[in-house]
Amino acid sequence: LVGQIAKSLLFLGKDGRHAMLLCPGDRKASSAKLKAALGVKTRMARRDETLAATGFEPGGVCPFGIDDNIRILLDESLSQYKTIYPAAGTGASGVPMTFAQLAAITGGSVGDFTVAEAASQEGAG
């Protein structure tokens, strides 16, 4: 299922700080929800910014072993799946684990940060 793929999306805040959102492959980040959670407006990091901040190309960003200054956000909708697959360094690799394992390894904050793909045009912020 596409939803079991845990996308790692890097955002850059107006304050210059990075945040990484892990969410199901079939959901989109909500800029309004991210702003509410982070207290600052954000934008998606460009390819070069993602590579510089994480060491990974977009599509293969691994959420483990990255800079401690990057805040990790885990979308609660990932928890509906028994097994999820965050990227392991390339777009074609993933590590099977539970949501609880992902939360423990990343130390991420769990919350509602996304909208369904179909709803992305409405209220996505």
C-alpha positions as CSV (number, residue, x, y, z in Angstrom):
1,L,0.0,0.0,0.0
2,V,1.2,3.5,-0.9
3,G,0.2,4.7,2.6
4,Q,2.8,2.4,4.2
5,I,5.6,4.2,2.6
6,A,6.7,6.8,5.1
7,K,7.7,9.9,3.1
8,S,10.4,12.1,4.6
9,L,9.7,15.7,3.6
10,L,12.1,18.4,4.6
11,F,10.8,21.9,5.3
12,L,12.6,25.1,6.0
13,G,11.1,27.6,8.4
14,K,11.2,31.4,8.1
15,D,13.4,31.2,11.2
16,G,16.0,29.3,9.2
17,R,15.4,26.0,11.1
18,H,14.6,22.7,9.4
19,A,11.8,20.3,10.2
20,M,11.2,16.8,8.7
21,L,7.8,15.4,8.3
22,L,7.3,11.7,8.0
23,C,3.9,10.9,6.6
24,P,2.1,8.2,4.5
25,G,2.8,8.2,0.8
26,D,-0.8,8.9,0.0
27,R,-1.1,12.1,2.1
28,K,0.2,15.6,1.7
29,A,1.7,18.0,4.1
30,S,-0.6,20.8,5.3
31,S,1.2,24.1,5.5
32,A,-1.4,25.4,7.9
33,K,-1.0,22.5,10.3
34,L,2.8,22.7,10.0
35,K,2.7,26.4,10.8
36,A,0.5,25.7,13.8
37,A,2.8,23.0,15.1
38,L,6.1,24.8,14.5
39,G,5.0,28.4,15.2
40,V,6.5,29.6,11.9
41,K,5.6,29.6,8.2
42,T,7.5,26.9,6.3
43,R,8.3,25.9,2.7
44,M,9.4,22.7,1.2
45,A,13.2,22.5,1.1
46,R,14.7,22.5,-2.4
47,R,16.8,19.6,-3.7
48,D,20.1,21.2,-2.9
49,E,18.9,22.3,0.6
50,T,17.7,18.8,1.3
51,L,21.0,17.2,0.2
52,A,23.0,19.8,2.3
53,A,20.9,19.3,5.4
54,T,20.5,15.5,5.4
55,G,23.1,14.1,3.1
56,F,20.4,12.4,1.1
57,E,18.6,13.2,-2.2
58,P,14.9,13.9,-2.1
59,G,13.0,10.6,-2.4
60,G,15.6,8.7,-0.3
61,V,15.9,10.9,2.8
62,C,16.5,8.6,5.8
63,P,15.1,10.0,9.0
64,F,17.8,8.2,11.1
65,G,21.2,9.7,12.0
66,I,20.5,13.1,10.7
67,D,21.4,16.5,12.3
68,D,19.9,16.7,15.8
69,N,18.8,20.3,15.0
70,I,16.3,19.0,12.5
71,R,12.9,18.7,14.3
72,I,11.1,15.4,13.4
73,L,7.3,15.4,13.0
74,L,5.5,12.1,12.7
75,D,2.0,12.2,11.2
76,E,-0.3,10.2,13.4
77,S,-2.0,8.6,10.3
78,L,1.1,6.4,9.9
79,S,0.1,4.6,13.1
80,Q,-2.8,2.9,11.2
81,Y,-0.4,0.5,9.5
82,K,1.1,-2.5,11.1
83,T,4.3,-2.0,9.1
84,I,5.7,1.2,7.6
85,Y,8.7,1.7,5.4
86,P,10.8,4.9,5.9
87,A,13.5,5.5,3.3
88,A,16.9,4.1,3.9
89,G,19.0,6.4,1.8
90,T,17.7,5.9,-1.7
91,G,14.3,6.2,-3.4
92,A,14.3,2.4,-3.9
93,S,15.1,1.4,-0.3
94,G,13.0,1.2,2.8
95,V,13.3,-0.2,6.3
96,P,10.3,-2.2,7.6
97,M,9.3,-1.2,11.1
98,T,6.3,-0.3,13.3
99,F,5.1,3.2,14.0
100,A,6.2,2.8,17.6
101,Q,9.7,1.8,16.5
102,L,9.9,4.8,14.2
103,A,8.8,7.1,17.0
104,A,11.3,5.7,19.4
105,I,14.2,5.8,16.9
106,T,13.6,9.4,15.7
107,G,12.2,10.9,18.9
108,G,9.7,12.7,16.7
109,S,6.6,14.6,17.8
110,V,3.4,12.8,16.9
111,G,0.5,14.9,15.6
112,D,-1.9,15.7,12.7
113,F,0.2,17.4,10.0
114,T,-1.3,16.2,6.8
115,V,-4.4,16.2,4.6
116,A,-5.7,13.5,2.2
117,E,-4.4,13.8,-1.4
118,A,-7.9,14.6,-2.7
119,A,-8.3,17.3,0.0
120,S,-4.9,18.9,-0.6
121,Q,-6.4,21.9,-2.5
122,E,-8.8,22.6,0.3
123,G,-7.4,23.9,3.6
124,A,-3.9,22.7,2.8
125,G,-2.8,26.2,3.8
